[in-house]
Amino acid sequence: MQILTGFVRSCAVAFAALLVPAVWAGAVAVCWWWRAGPWSWIAPVLWAAILTLVLARPVCRMFRALVRRWAAVVIPGGYREPGPVTKLSTGFWWNGHSYAKTRERALEEQRWRTRLTDPAVRRDLFFVAVAPFAGLVAAVPGAALVLALTLRGWWLTGIAVAVATAPFAWRVAEPAAVRFLRPSAAMRLAERVDELTAQRADTTVAQAAEIRRIERDLHDGAQARLVALGLSLATAERLMKTDPDKAAAVLREARTGAASSLSELRELVRGISPPVLNERGLIDAVRAFAMDSPLETTVRTDLRLRLDPPIESALYFGIAELLTNAVKHARADRATIAISRDDTHLVVEVEDDGRGGATVAPGGGLDGLRRRLAVFDGTLEITSPAGGPTRARMAVPCESL
């Protein structure tokens, strides 16, 4: 069974590696057969070059897929993604480089421009140039079997070579793919710049939304109450001489309004930056939040640490959002918060006994939480089958650990 599996894998690797050389061999054969003039070679060579450019990326993706499936080695592609297109007031579409009458045409031009200027194209072309050497090694079992079937007197030797090399010949695909298909340092740097640019845009949008929320809360809450308090004090001042009892009642109402305004301001400040988080750190802040939560919440941790304030704030509000979702959407009764660490990450796991079904929808609350964690190279993983339970895992790298 191992020999048969190895033989099939070797054939697959040989096919992928020798596909582009087969195209050029066909072009050479056409040039040799069609010798109509001194320039008759131009068309076959031109078509071979075009097919090489077209087949380079599929061949590289085929190698990555084979290595991922057989050797469990994931090699990132490192390809650039085309940017967005924008519709202008003139009705034309702008893709960052040129105008187009339709969105489809703008996207098509953007895809081709991105693909032709992508450094990964040069890497793929170089790989299809060196891959035939790996393909020749992988083709040994198949070639030996063909020789055994076609040449008399060599069948025993051919079968022996095919059987001996089949379990190992395909393994040449892994080192070749790892060596030549990994993103280069420049490609990783460009990808990181694009990622940071997107994160900066997300952070800017989130900050603008938070500022609008604070303005709205101040305008609709504390500001309105303070205006009413000023009117009440002016009314009490006018009534002080003519109706002292009514003036005292108005002052009592004003005092109640002042207390309500103070309470709303404290809630607003707590929503922006909880004092317990600034004074005592993430662990105690989470415990305090769990005590005020309507859920029966258990906090499990043995850590005593202080992180950078932005990281603590992101994790605290992430936990708060997860518990709020458990109350509003999952209809949970109990929740567990576990805070731990590994070699380089602080890990927060939140589990509730709700009805499950939580998904990270684009533009939703969980998607916003994922983007906020991504600013710190953090991750969010959600496991929420129908019927529950829902498990959320937040991990943030922290060198200070």
Secondary structure, DSSP 8 states (H G I E B T S, - for coil): -HHHHHHHHHHHHHHHHHHHHHHHHHHHHHHHH--SSTTTTHHHHHHHHHHHHHHHHHHHHHHHHHHHHHH--------------EE-TTS-EE-SS-EESSHHHHHHHHHHHHHHH-HHHHHHHHHHHHHHHHHHHHTHHHHHHHHHHHSTT-HHHHHHHHHHHHHHHGGGHHHHHHHHSS--HHHHHHHHHHHHHHHHHHHHHHHHHHHHHHHHHIIIIIHHHHHHHHHHHHHHHHHHHH-HHHHHHHHHHHHHHHHHHHHHHHHHHHHHS-HHHHHH-HHHHHHHHHHHSSSEEEEE--------HHHHHHHHHHHHHHHHHHHHTS--SEEEEEEEE-SSEEEEEEEE-S-------TTSHHHHHHHHHHTTT-EEEEE--TT--EEEEEEEE-TT-
